[in-house]
Amino acid sequence: MARTLNNCPAPAKLNLFLHVTGRRADGYHLLQTAFQLLDHGDMLHFSTRDDGRIRRTTEVDGVPEASDLIVRAARLLQAKSSTRLGADIAIDKRLPMGGGLGGGSSDAATTLIVLNHLWQTGFDRTELMQLGLQLGADVPFFIFGQNAFAEGVGEALAPLATPECWYVVIEPGVAAPTAAIFSDPELTRDTKPVRITDFPEASTGFGKNDLQVVATRLFPPIAEALKWLRQFGDARMTGSGACVFCAFFQEHEAEQVLQAVRSTGSRNWKAWKAKSIERHPLSNLLGS
């Protein structure tokens, strides 16, 4: 009999700051960042199969089933566990591709967490994080399951206390390919490393996003959204873009800014507000 688990969140993340501190011999960039989980994201639905097939039952524009991180995550777990079970997976896609919100990585993490539970494959959190790293540098963070200070290529994680606040996020209507940002010759790659103890718990204005200068030059709509949002606070870009955000300590302040975005009449901008959360909603499936 099929086991099902519906309405499984794949939350968005913000990079509260993102510093590029160097580059390894293999070309990967060394980073420092603060990851913040939000109560906004995609929603996935799972049903096990006895025939071993992995199927994505929802069409996702621009993402063929075979290359979808959801399907790749399920097949990776299936192969590593040698389970004979399969799964049907549906997704309510809310997060944009190329937005810097970790949408694909979060979907993959949720898939690993939920199927590990439904298939009873028995991997612990650390083992799932190691699997997730094979799919993308941000996947381990979502399995880690709490706000984090990250180093290395993003896989070295430590718990981080972050401010409780609301965020207004603007999707400026463009996708920023990560490879294009990191390969740009004008990217700063020598920001001085910071320590986790440098991060002020009560502040949202720490550091900067080293990728922002490149992204705003390559994609003017990002610069336009940033300029507009900065009239309300310390707006900045998340990840390699294209989404930009600003923090507010009161929901009514965020709501006022959200209404102001919508009153601009820009047809290319999509905006929403979200509350910070401390832990991934599915963390309980992996225990402590």
Disulfide bonds with the S-S distance in Angstrom:
none
